[in-house]
Amino acid sequence: MIARGEAGNPVIAMEDRPEDKSMGHEHTFGEDVSDPALLHARLLHLCDKATRRMRSEDFLGTVLTLKLRFHDFETHTHQAHLAFPTQDPREIFLLARRLLGDIWSPGDRAVRLIGVSVSGLFRPDRSRGLQEEMFLHSVRKRRDRLFDALDRLRDRYGESILALAGEDRTGRSCRGPVPVR
């Protein structure tokens, strides 16, 4: 009905659509998983995907939510505030890994789904600046340039051209150099 213009919903232009409230990604495993290396690798991959979206739209986030669904379909979410607004996948991953450790440990129930989402999104501007620690400013600028370069490479050659150390695009843990495809 929408394609024929018969739906009663108004068409909303891209510039008029409401701001996103959160950005994240989930992964459902084909079989139940209880390998911590595999879960951590997939978690890193999801954090990388979520922050890439955030960077593409110039968002910083302040709240992280981890979602786990177990083999019996019981679902748990765990949420925490980030120390400071960020779009850095490493910072998001470190907190996500801690949250995972709070609700799951090796030997627990098998995991079927894992998800990460970042909320409390905003775009820093003159009206809402960003207070940074004085000694981290140069480190963050270097990371911003690194992520800008990674994003340009992925835009040009595809998402699977590069992976962060510790994960690959299949969610398996990498041991050794990161593969470049």
C-alpha positions as CSV (number, residue, x, y, z in Angstrom):
1,M,0.0,0.0,0.0
2,I,2.8,2.4,0.8
3,A,4.4,1.9,-2.6
4,R,1.2,2.8,-4.3
5,G,0.7,5.9,-2.2
6,E,-2.4,4.5,-0.6
7,A,-1.2,4.4,3.0
8,G,-2.5,7.1,5.3
9,N,1.0,7.8,6.7
10,P,2.6,11.1,5.7
11,V,5.9,11.0,3.9
12,I,8.7,12.4,6.0
13,A,11.7,14.0,4.4
14,M,15.1,12.8,5.6
15,E,15.9,16.2,7.1
16,D,12.6,16.2,9.0
17,R,12.9,12.8,10.6
18,P,13.4,12.6,14.4
19,E,16.8,12.2,15.8
20,D,18.0,8.6,16.7
21,K,17.7,7.8,20.4
22,S,20.2,5.0,20.3
23,M,22.4,3.1,17.9
24,G,23.4,-0.5,18.2
25,H,23.6,-3.9,16.7
26,E,22.7,-7.5,17.7
27,H,23.8,-10.9,16.5
28,T,21.9,-14.2,16.8
29,F,24.2,-17.2,16.7
30,G,23.2,-20.2,14.6
31,E,23.8,-22.4,17.6
32,D,24.1,-21.8,21.3
33,V,27.5,-20.4,22.3
34,S,29.4,-20.8,25.5
35,D,33.0,-20.0,24.3
36,P,34.1,-16.7,26.0
37,A,36.6,-16.0,23.2
38,L,33.8,-16.2,20.6
39,L,31.5,-14.0,22.6
40,H,34.2,-11.4,23.2
41,A,35.1,-11.4,19.5
42,R,31.5,-10.9,18.5
43,L,31.0,-8.2,21.2
44,L,34.0,-6.3,19.8
45,H,32.6,-6.6,16.3
46,L,29.2,-5.2,17.4
47,C,30.8,-2.3,19.3
48,D,32.8,-1.5,16.1
49,K,29.6,-1.5,14.0
50,A,27.6,0.6,16.4
51,T,30.4,3.2,16.8
52,R,30.9,3.3,13.0
53,R,27.3,4.3,12.6
54,M,27.7,6.9,15.4
55,R,30.7,8.4,13.7
56,S,29.0,8.6,10.4
57,E,26.3,10.8,11.9
58,D,28.6,12.7,14.3
59,F,27.1,11.3,17.5
60,L,28.7,10.8,20.8
61,G,27.0,8.5,23.3
62,T,26.8,8.4,27.1
63,V,24.9,5.2,28.0
64,L,25.7,1.6,27.0
65,T,23.3,-1.3,27.1
66,L,24.3,-4.9,26.7
67,K,21.6,-7.5,25.7
68,L,22.0,-11.3,26.2
69,R,19.5,-13.9,25.3
70,F,20.2,-17.4,26.6
71,H,19.5,-20.8,25.0
72,D,16.1,-20.9,26.9
73,F,15.2,-17.5,25.4
74,E,15.5,-15.7,28.7
75,T,16.7,-12.3,28.0
76,H,18.8,-10.0,30.2
77,T,19.9,-6.4,29.6
78,H,22.5,-4.5,31.6
79,Q,23.1,-0.8,31.4
80,A,25.9,1.5,32.5
81,H,26.9,5.1,32.0
82,L,30.2,5.7,30.1
83,A,32.9,7.7,31.9
84,F,32.6,10.4,29.3
85,P,30.8,10.8,25.9
86,T,32.4,8.8,23.2
87,Q,32.2,7.1,19.8
88,D,35.4,5.1,20.3
89,P,34.8,1.3,19.9
90,R,37.6,0.4,22.3
91,E,36.0,2.4,25.1
92,I,32.6,1.0,24.4
93,F,34.0,-2.5,24.2
94,L,35.8,-2.3,27.5
95,L,32.6,-1.3,29.3
96,A,30.5,-3.9,27.3
97,R,32.9,-6.6,28.3
98,R,32.6,-5.6,32.0
99,L,28.8,-5.7,31.7
100,L,29.0,-9.2,30.0
101,G,31.1,-10.4,33.0
102,D,28.4,-9.1,35.4
103,I,25.7,-11.2,33.9
104,W,27.5,-14.2,32.3
105,S,30.7,-16.2,33.0
106,P,32.2,-19.2,31.4
107,G,30.3,-22.4,32.4
108,D,27.0,-20.5,32.6
109,R,24.1,-21.0,30.3
110,A,24.8,-20.9,26.6
111,V,24.2,-17.7,24.8
112,R,21.9,-17.4,21.7
113,L,22.0,-13.6,21.1
114,I,24.3,-10.8,22.0
115,G,23.6,-7.1,21.4
116,V,25.1,-3.7,22.1
117,S,23.4,-0.3,21.9
118,V,24.6,3.2,22.8
119,S,22.1,5.8,23.9
120,G,22.2,9.3,25.4
121,L,23.3,10.4,21.9
122,F,24.1,14.0,21.1
123,R,26.2,16.0,18.6
124,P,28.7,18.2,20.2
125,D,28.5,21.8,19.1
126,R,28.9,25.3,20.6
127,S,25.7,25.0,22.7
128,R,26.8,21.6,24.1
129,G,30.5,21.4,24.1
130,L,32.7,18.5,25.3
131,Q,34.7,18.7,28.4
132,E,37.7,16.5,28.0
133,E,40.5,15.5,30.4
134,M,43.5,17.7,29.6
135,F,46.0,14.8,29.1
136,L,43.7,12.7,27.0
137,H,43.0,15.3,24.3
138,S,46.0,14.5,22.1
139,V,45.3,10.7,22.4
140,R,41.6,11.2,21.4
141,K,42.6,13.4,18.4
142,R,45.0,10.7,17.1
143,R,42.2,8.0,17.6
144,D,39.7,10.3,15.8
145,R,42.1,10.5,12.8
146,L,42.6,6.7,12.9
147,F,38.9,6.0,12.9
148,D,38.4,8.6,10.1
149,A,40.9,6.7,8.0
150,L,39.4,3.3,8.8
151,D,35.9,4.6,8.0
152,R,37.1,6.0,4.6
153,L,38.8,2.6,3.8
154,R,35.6,0.7,4.7
155,D,33.5,3.1,2.6
156,R,35.7,2.6,-0.4
157,Y,36.5,-1.1,-0.2
158,G,33.7,-2.6,2.0
159,E,33.2,-3.4,5.6
160,S,35.3,-6.6,5.6
161,I,38.5,-4.9,4.4
162,L,39.7,-4.3,8.0
163,A,38.9,-5.8,11.4
164,L,39.9,-4.6,14.9
165,A,42.5,-6.7,16.6
166,G,40.7,-9.5,18.6
167,E,37.9,-10.1,16.1
168,D,37.1,-10.9,12.6
169,R,34.0,-10.5,10.6
170,T,32.7,-14.0,11.4
171,G,32.9,-13.4,15.1
172,R,35.8,-15.8,15.7
173,S,38.6,-14.7,18.0
174,C,41.7,-13.8,16.1
175,R,45.0,-15.2,17.3
176,G,47.9,-13.3,15.7
177,P,47.8,-10.6,13.0
178,V,44.5,-9.2,11.9
179,P,43.5,-10.7,8.5
180,V,43.1,-8.2,5.7
181,R,40.8,-9.5,2.9
